[in-house]
Amino acid sequence: MRTLIQRDFDAVFEQVDVLVSPTAPETAFKFGEKTSDPLAMYLYDVATIPANLAGIPGVNVPNAVSSEGLPIGFQVLAPARGDLVMYKVASLVEALSDDVAGQCPAANWEEKVMTELMDYDEAARRFDPVLGIEVHVELGTKTKMFDAAPNAFGGDPNTFVTPVSLGLPGSLPVVNHKAVEYAIKIGLALNCEIAEYCRFARKNYFYPDLTKAFQTSQSDEPIAHDGYVDVELEDGTMFRVQIERAHMEEDAGKNTHIGGADGRIQGADHSLVDYNRAGVPLVEIVTRPIEGAGERAPEVAAAYVQALRDIFRALDVSEARMERGNVRADINVSLRPTPESPLGTRTETKNVNSFRGIASAVRYEMQRQAQILSEGGTILQETRHYHEEDGSTSSGREKSDSEDYRYFPEPDLVPIRPDREWVEELRASLPELPVAKRRRLRAEWGVRGYGDA
């Protein structure tokens, strides 16, 4: 019986994220009223017993009271390990209690739970946006970050691997010298200080495409830090973005989820893992909070990532093809009442790989968060997924903080001490960067602005 019930729930959760239903077929009875009638008490729990037998998470939310002052509630059920979305929907049910008190919300539930967005101009007028952008660029080295496996796009699954790529016991990493050179060039082009001493660290988390159950990255000792990049907006305005750090790390493999409606793990029958990308060298560039963009925040975000893409190509350190995932951005957005107010709670939209998508994600999050805050709600610190088809974002998971990853120094790699003479040689070899080149050419050709180009 339990197995059949579990299968029924599994089939339903392939179509929906959560189930919302009345907790009981009628209002609550008074304490002790039905103790003499076990069958009546059992039937009262008919809506909750199947979930208990299936062993799935559920929560009951008081939603209203009857004319006799007895509670009326709804239950929210979710698939296994779906607690986070369950609690989010439960909070929404609770927040909507005033609107649906004393009535069944089934007729207008879909309308109620649809994400409401504030008009963008109003959101930009009422709130001050603050951005934070993390850009990952795959370096164009011939081999991977810590082993001699080819660093190449395509190929049959799991053919560009070695024991190090696969995280096999006894395999030991060796740092790719060319990857370090490319990382230093990127740091110099971003006006960063190049560390005299830096180390790799283990970032511990589990995911199937991470063979070792940790990622070799850099924590508090990045190879480059404290820089900036001047970004040119569409009207020629220059906007300076402060860079906190640029650090080296390795990429993960690639999961392909089979059987789901949209290629995501939810509803998939099974997943395939390709480790060809595992160990590909990355540089992650992290900004400081980007303040002062105001209503131009979406444009600033997209222009910043485009400026980095152009720099990577000018340096010849990456093909920087966004459609292949060579460059991808995680977009943090938070709102606050005024520029003088403390920073708000941020969300992080993961792995956006188009300029239009970056601008759309910022715009959507500003509208979504503004609507929530205007209604007295709170923003959940979480990761979110971007949907290219309509420019929206949806909830992912609660955002982890750095302490959750339990960073510690990588014991299998020695520290890196870039020779100062070598660093200066690399600085001297940098080409003219794209923004400076465009401005020089406009000056030489007598072009006053974009309208004359």
DRENMI-383118 format. One line per 5 residues: number of its first residue (from 1); their letters; for each residue z, x, y of C-alpha. Coordinates in steps of 0.25 Angstrom, whole numbers. Layout:
// residues N
NUM = a = Z,X,Y  ...
***
This chain:
// residues 453
1 = mrtli = 0,0,0  4,11,10  -10,18,7  -18,6,10  -10,3,23
6 = qrdfd = -12,18,27  -27,16,24  -28,4,32  -22,11,44  -31,23,42
11 = avfeq = -43,14,43  -38,8,56  -34,21,63  -49,26,60  -53,15,71
16 = vdvlv = -41,15,81  -30,25,86  -18,16,85  -15,1,81  -7,-8,90
21 = sptap = -1,-21,85  11,-30,86  23,-24,80  26,-37,74  20,-51,72
26 = etafk = 30,-57,81  40,-53,91  53,-46,87  64,-55,81  78,-54,85
31 = fgekt = 87,-44,78  92,-50,65  83,-62,65  75,-60,53  84,-52,44
36 = sdpla = 85,-63,34  70,-64,32  65,-50,27  51,-56,26  50,-60,40
41 = mylyd = 55,-46,45  45,-39,36  33,-48,42  38,-44,55  35,-30,52
46 = vatip = 22,-32,46  14,-25,57  23,-12,56  24,-11,41  10,-6,38
51 = anlag = 11,5,48  25,9,41  18,9,28  6,17,32  15,28,39
56 = ipgvn = 8,28,52  15,29,66  18,17,74  26,13,86  31,-1,91
61 = vpnav = 31,-4,105  38,-15,112  28,-22,121  34,-35,125  45,-45,123
66 = ssegl = 44,-60,118  49,-72,126  62,-70,118  64,-56,122  60,-50,109
71 = pigfq = 51,-37,108  36,-38,105  30,-25,101  17,-18,97  15,-6,87
76 = vlapa = 6,5,88  1,12,75  -6,25,74  -12,34,63  -4,45,57
81 = rgdlv = -2,56,68  -6,46,78  8,45,85  3,50,98  -8,40,101
86 = mykva = 2,29,95  12,32,105  2,32,117  -3,18,113  12,14,111
91 = slvea = 15,19,125  3,11,130  7,-2,123  21,0,129  15,2,143
96 = lsddv = 7,-10,142  18,-19,138  19,-26,151  5,-30,150  5,-36,136
101 = agqcp = 19,-41,136  20,-54,128  5,-53,123  -3,-47,112  -11,-35,118
106 = aanwe = -22,-36,107  -32,-43,116  -31,-32,127  -26,-20,120  -39,-12,120
111 = ekvmt = -40,-14,135  -25,-10,137  -26,3,130  -39,7,136  -37,19,145
116 = elmdy = -37,15,159  -42,24,170  -39,25,185  -51,26,194  -54,40,195
121 = deaar = -54,41,211  -41,33,211  -35,43,200  -39,55,208  -33,49,221
126 = rfdpv = -20,45,215  -17,57,206  -19,72,207  -26,78,195  -22,92,189
131 = lgiev = -31,98,178  -29,109,168  -41,114,160  -42,123,148  -56,128,145
136 = hvelg = -59,134,131  -71,143,130  -76,149,117  -80,163,119  -94,168,115
141 = tktkm = -90,180,106  -97,183,93  -84,182,85  -72,173,85  -59,177,93
146 = fdaap = -51,183,81  -61,186,70  -75,190,67  -81,176,64  -93,172,72
151 = nafgg = -91,164,85  -103,155,84  -106,141,86  -111,132,75  -112,137,61
156 = dpntf = -108,131,48  -93,126,48  -83,137,45  -93,149,44  -89,156,56
161 = vtpvs = -75,160,51  -67,171,46  -53,171,40  -47,173,54  -55,161,59
166 = lglpg = -49,153,47  -35,157,49  -34,162,35  -21,170,31  -22,185,33
171 = slpvv = -33,184,43  -30,192,57  -37,190,70  -43,200,79  -46,198,94
176 = nhkav = -61,197,98  -63,207,109  -75,200,115  -67,187,116  -56,195,124
181 = eyaik = -67,200,133  -73,186,136  -59,181,138  -56,192,149  -70,189,155
186 = iglal = -66,174,156  -53,177,162  -59,187,173  -70,176,177  -58,166,179
191 = nceia = -51,176,188  -40,178,178  -30,189,176  -33,196,163  -20,198,155
196 = eycrf = -17,213,152  -10,208,139  -12,195,131  -9,190,118  -14,179,108
201 = arkny = -5,168,103  -5,158,92  -6,144,97  0,135,85  -6,122,82
206 = fypdl = -13,115,70  -26,109,70  -36,110,58  -46,118,66  -36,129,69
211 = tkafq = -36,137,56  -23,145,59  -15,133,65  -14,141,77  -24,146,88
216 = tsqsd = -24,160,93  -23,159,108  -16,165,120  -3,158,126  4,165,137
221 = epiah = -4,178,137  -18,174,140  -29,184,143  -32,179,157  -24,171,166
226 = dgyvd = -22,167,181  -37,165,185  -45,154,192  -59,149,193  -66,143,205
231 = veled = -74,131,201  -86,125,209  -86,110,210  -99,102,212  -99,102,227
236 = gtmfr = -96,117,228  -81,116,230  -73,127,223  -61,124,215  -52,134,209
241 = vqier = -46,133,195  -34,141,192  -34,148,178  -21,149,171  -26,157,159
246 = ahmee = -38,160,150  -34,164,136  -41,167,122  -40,159,110  -47,155,98
251 = dagkn = -55,142,95  -51,132,84  -61,127,74  -68,113,74  -64,100,68
256 = thigg = -74,90,64  -68,76,61  -76,68,52  -76,53,51  -70,49,64
261 = adgri = -77,40,75  -78,51,85  -76,64,78  -61,65,81  -50,66,71
266 = qgadh = -45,52,72  -52,44,61  -59,56,55  -60,56,39  -59,72,39
271 = slvdy = -61,84,48  -69,96,46  -65,110,52  -75,121,56  -68,134,59
276 = nragv = -81,141,65  -75,139,79  -61,144,75  -57,157,81  -69,156,92
281 = plvei = -63,164,104  -59,155,116  -54,157,130  -46,146,135  -45,145,151
286 = vtrpi = -33,137,156  -32,132,171  -20,130,179  -18,116,184  -30,112,192
291 = egage = -25,105,204  -32,100,217  -45,95,210  -41,80,213  -53,70,211
296 = rapev = -62,82,208  -54,86,195  -64,82,185  -75,90,193  -65,102,194
301 = aaayv = -62,102,179  -77,101,175  -81,112,185  -70,121,181  -74,121,166
306 = qalrd = -89,122,170  -85,134,179  -79,140,166  -91,137,158  -100,144,168
311 = ifral = -90,156,168  -90,158,153  -105,158,153  -106,168,164  -97,177,157
316 = dvsea = -105,175,144  -92,173,136  -96,160,130  -108,151,129  -99,140,135
321 = rmerg = -106,128,129  -97,117,131  -105,108,121  -101,118,110  -87,118,114
326 = nvrad = -88,133,120  -80,128,132  -71,116,132  -60,111,141  -46,105,140
331 = invsl = -44,96,152  -30,94,157  -28,83,167  -15,78,174  -12,69,186
336 = rptpe = -1,69,197  1,61,209  -1,72,219  -5,86,220  10,89,222
341 = splgt = 15,82,210  19,89,197  8,90,187  6,78,178  5,77,163
346 = rtetk = -9,82,158  -18,78,148  -28,88,141  -42,83,137  -46,93,126
351 = nvnsf = -60,100,124  -69,94,134  -82,101,134  -91,96,145  -90,96,160
356 = rgias = -92,81,161  -81,79,150  -71,88,158  -73,80,171  -73,67,163
361 = avrye = -60,71,156  -53,74,169  -58,62,176  -53,53,164  -40,59,163
366 = mqrqa = -37,58,178  -41,43,177  -33,40,164  -20,48,169  -21,41,183
371 = qilse = -21,27,177  -9,31,168  -1,37,179  -4,25,189  2,16,178
376 = ggtil = 15,24,177  11,30,164  12,44,159  2,54,155  3,60,141
381 = qetrh = 1,75,139  -10,75,129  -23,80,125  -35,71,126  -49,70,120
386 = yheed = -61,69,129  -72,58,126  -86,63,131  -92,49,129  -84,42,140
391 = gstss = -76,53,147  -62,48,142  -51,55,136  -42,51,125  -28,55,120
396 = greks = -27,67,110  -13,73,107  -1,76,115  -3,89,122  4,101,117
401 = dsedy = 11,111,126  10,126,124  24,127,117  18,117,106  8,128,101
406 = ryfpe = 19,138,98  12,150,104  16,164,99  9,178,100  -2,180,90
411 = pdlvp = 3,190,80  -10,194,74  -17,198,88  -13,210,97  -11,207,112
416 = irpdr = -23,210,121  -23,220,132  -36,219,140  -39,233,146  -39,232,161
421 = ewvee = -52,240,162  -59,231,152  -55,219,160  -61,225,173  -73,228,166
426 = lrasl = -75,214,161  -72,209,175  -83,218,181  -92,212,170  -90,198,174
431 = pelpv = -103,191,179  -104,183,192  -97,170,189  -104,156,190  -97,151,202
436 = akrrr = -99,164,210  -113,165,206  -117,151,211  -110,153,224  -117,166,226
441 = lraew = -131,160,223  -129,148,232  -125,158,243  -137,167,240  -147,155,240
446 = gvrgy = -141,148,252  -136,135,244  -125,129,252  -120,119,241  -123,111,229
451 = gda = -132,101,237  -141,112,241  -142,118,227
***
